[in-house]
Amino acid sequence: MRAIVQDGYGDPERALRLGEHDRPEARGGEVLVRVAASSVNPADRMVSAGRPYVLRAVFGLSRPRRRVPGKDVAGTVERVGPGVTRFSPGDEVYGELPGGAYAEYAVAGQDLLAHKPTALGFTEAAAVPLAGVTALQGIRDAGGVRPDRPGLRVLVNGASGGVGTFAVQIAKAFGAHVTAVCGAHARDLVLSIGADEALDRTREDPTGDGRAYDVVFDLAGDRPPRSYRRALSPEGVYVAATGRPGGAVLGPLPFLGRVVLSSLGPGPRMRVFATKQSPDDLAELAQLIDDGKVAPVIEAEYPLAQTAEALTTQARGHRRGKTVVKVATP
Ligand SMILES: NC(=O)c1ccc[n+]([C@@H]2O[C@H](COP(=O)([O-])OP(=O)(O)OC[C@H]3O[C@@H](n4cnc5c(N)ncnc54)[C@H](OP(=O)(O)O)[C@@H]3O)[C@@H](O)[C@H]2O)c1
């Protein structure tokens, strides 16, 4: 099958190439998916670069253990392995894999997949899993924003990117008042998807204008944690999903360590957040999408052969939502 293969670490143009790879087999509890589309996440750039280096303990020391990268997947179930109860051949599914999605076929444990939103085609559905579940869990679970707690004041820092565009919509769908921090280029976008107000990150300091938020969902990590602590209400919570800028070796870990330290003692809560793969949350997202409350924002589409270019463009910043990789040829 055609696949993006990776035999070493480096910039996407050096590390990733279109090649041939054996088609995977679905073993016990696994599903073979004919991939229609995938998308680009910062995690895919980290896998390509093998940076921060600390992650090579997980990815593989000198080369990635998984030769085919790619996390988000949307496609059709081709075959199911023994013991699969949740899916049948022909089902249209989506989900987040540990890797292998930049290919014509991918295998997934059945617990990593859900039925894709019926309102979306495959290309749009592929933009949802990692970013959408991160936004849902960050806003709902870590932030405590839920429909039964309407009116919370939520700040989304990094609102124009893949996760941020979902976070703004989910927080609004759950009844929050949303302030979106983004670049001037994305102001109209974040307002159009439901933000109540937009702050220009190059000209306005969301932590220094005297306002207090119940939840800060930080997707940029551009200010010291203590700054955000000052911008929280007494019962508020800061949720750190990232820690940029990070060094080559440890990446966001020093920043996240400072978040943990600043959480000690009384006052607003400071939390480090990591997404967990969840078929239930994929199903909840599908429902929000099918109900018309959330929709993926897609900035660009690339064919599989140009996956490296898609990763490079995404890494340049100034994003407006997600970048999708179309795998199936019409
Ligand atoms: N903890 C977890 O489990 C988890 C899961 C998924 C993602 N993440 C992390 O969350 C972050 C966002 O992911 P993503 O998929 O949304 O990435 P993305 O699509 O690349 O978007 C990043 C966003 O951050 C904004 N940004 C960059 N520097 C900023 C700054 N100084 N102030 C405010 N905004 C800034 C960008 O705005 P511009 O367009 O203006 O550059 C862009 O909107 C990444 O660091 C990713 O690694 C963590």
The ligand as an SDF file (V2000), in Angstrom:
LIG
                    3D

 48 52  0  0  0  0  0  0  0  0999 V2000
   -1.8000   18.1920   26.4630 N   0  0  0  0  0  0  0  0  0  0  0  0
   -2.2890   17.5000   25.4510 C   0  0  0  0  0  0  0  0  0  0  0  0
   -2.7360   16.3710   25.6320 O   0  0  0  0  0  0  0  0  0  0  0  0
   -2.3250   18.1300   24.0920 C   0  0  0  0  0  0  0  0  0  0  0  0
   -3.1180   17.5830   23.0850 C   0  0  0  0  0  0  0  0  0  0  0  0
   -3.1490   18.2420   21.8460 C   0  0  0  0  0  0  0  0  0  0  0  0
   -2.3820   19.3870   21.6420 C   0  0  0  0  0  0  0  0  0  0  0  0
   -1.5860   19.8410   22.6470 N   0  0  0  0  0  0  0  0  0  0  0  0
   -0.7570   21.0350   22.4700 C   0  0  0  0  0  0  0  0  0  0  0  0
   -1.6320   22.1460   22.3950 O   0  0  0  0  0  0  0  0  0  0  0  0
   -1.0540   23.1400   21.5730 C   0  0  0  0  0  0  0  0  0  0  0  0
   -2.0700   23.5670   20.5240 C   0  0  0  0  0  0  0  0  0  0  0  0
   -2.3430   22.4780   19.6460 O   0  0  0  0  0  0  0  0  0  0  0  0
   -3.0380   22.7770   18.2450 P   0  0  0  0  0  0  0  0  0  0  0  0
   -3.2950   21.4870   17.5900 O   0  0  0  0  0  0  0  0  0  0  0  0
   -4.1460   23.7310   18.4330 O   0  0  0  0  0  0  0  0  0  0  0  0
   -1.8430   23.5400   17.4950 O   0  0  0  0  0  0  0  0  0  0  0  0
   -1.9080   24.5590   16.2650 P   0  0  0  0  0  0  0  0  0  0  0  0
   -3.0420   24.1710   15.3640 O   0  0  0  0  0  0  0  0  0  0  0  0
   -0.5360   24.6330   15.7150 O   0  0  0  0  0  0  0  0  0  0  0  0
   -2.3220   25.9420   16.9120 O   0  0  0  0  0  0  0  0  0  0  0  0
   -1.4810   26.5980   17.8190 C   0  0  0  0  0  0  0  0  0  0  0  0
   -2.1510   27.8890   18.1990 C   0  0  0  0  0  0  0  0  0  0  0  0
   -1.3740   28.5430   19.2000 O   0  0  0  0  0  0  0  0  0  0  0  0
   -1.3060   29.9110   18.8510 C   0  0  0  0  0  0  0  0  0  0  0  0
   -0.1710   30.5840   19.4300 N   0  0  0  0  0  0  0  0  0  0  0  0
    1.1300   30.3800   19.1730 C   0  0  0  0  0  0  0  0  0  0  0  0
    1.8740   31.2030   19.9220 N   0  0  0  0  0  0  0  0  0  0  0  0
    0.9960   31.9250   20.6520 C   0  0  0  0  0  0  0  0  0  0  0  0
    1.1380   32.9420   21.6040 C   0  0  0  0  0  0  0  0  0  0  0  0
    2.3410   33.4030   21.9550 N   0  0  0  0  0  0  0  0  0  0  0  0
    0.0140   33.4670   22.1630 N   0  0  0  0  0  0  0  0  0  0  0  0
   -1.2070   33.0300   21.8200 C   0  0  0  0  0  0  0  0  0  0  0  0
   -1.3990   32.0830   20.8940 N   0  0  0  0  0  0  0  0  0  0  0  0
   -0.3100   31.5390   20.3370 C   0  0  0  0  0  0  0  0  0  0  0  0
   -1.2660   29.9090   17.3670 C   0  0  0  0  0  0  0  0  0  0  0  0
   -1.6210   31.1930   16.9340 O   0  0  0  0  0  0  0  0  0  0  0  0
   -0.9580   31.8790   15.6320 P   0  0  0  0  0  0  0  0  0  0  0  0
   -1.7990   31.3620   14.5170 O   0  0  0  0  0  0  0  0  0  0  0  0
   -1.1500   33.3130   15.8530 O   0  0  0  0  0  0  0  0  0  0  0  0
    0.4690   31.4390   15.5360 O   0  0  0  0  0  0  0  0  0  0  0  0
   -2.2990   28.8360   17.0550 C   0  0  0  0  0  0  0  0  0  0  0  0
   -3.5970   29.3520   17.0880 O   0  0  0  0  0  0  0  0  0  0  0  0
    0.2230   22.5300   20.9760 C   0  0  0  0  0  0  0  0  0  0  0  0
    1.3330   22.9920   21.7060 O   0  0  0  0  0  0  0  0  0  0  0  0
    0.0290   21.0430   21.1780 C   0  0  0  0  0  0  0  0  0  0  0  0
    1.2550   20.3820   21.2920 O   0  0  0  0  0  0  0  0  0  0  0  0
   -1.5470   19.2480   23.8530 C   0  0  0  0  0  0  0  0  0  0  0  0
  1  2  1  0
  2  3  2  0
  2  4  1  0
  4  5  1  0
  4 48  2  0
  5  6  2  0
  6  7  1  0
  7  8  2  0
  8  9  1  0
  8 48  1  0
  9 10  1  0
  9 46  1  0
 10 11  1  0
 11 12  1  0
 11 44  1  0
 12 13  1  0
 13 14  1  0
 14 15  2  0
 14 16  1  0
 14 17  1  0
 17 18  1  0
 18 19  2  0
 18 20  1  0
 18 21  1  0
 21 22  1  0
 22 23  1  0
 23 24  1  0
 23 42  1  0
 24 25  1  0
 25 26  1  0
 25 36  1  0
 26 27  1  0
 26 35  1  0
 27 28  2  0
 28 29  1  0
 29 30  1  0
 29 35  2  0
 30 31  1  0
 30 32  2  0
 32 33  1  0
 33 34  2  0
 34 35  1  0
 36 37  1  0
 36 42  1  0
 37 38  1  0
 38 39  2  0
 38 40  1  0
 38 41  1  0
 42 43  1  0
 44 45  1  0
 44 46  1  0
 46 47  1  0
M  CHG  2   8   1  16  -1
M  END
$$$$
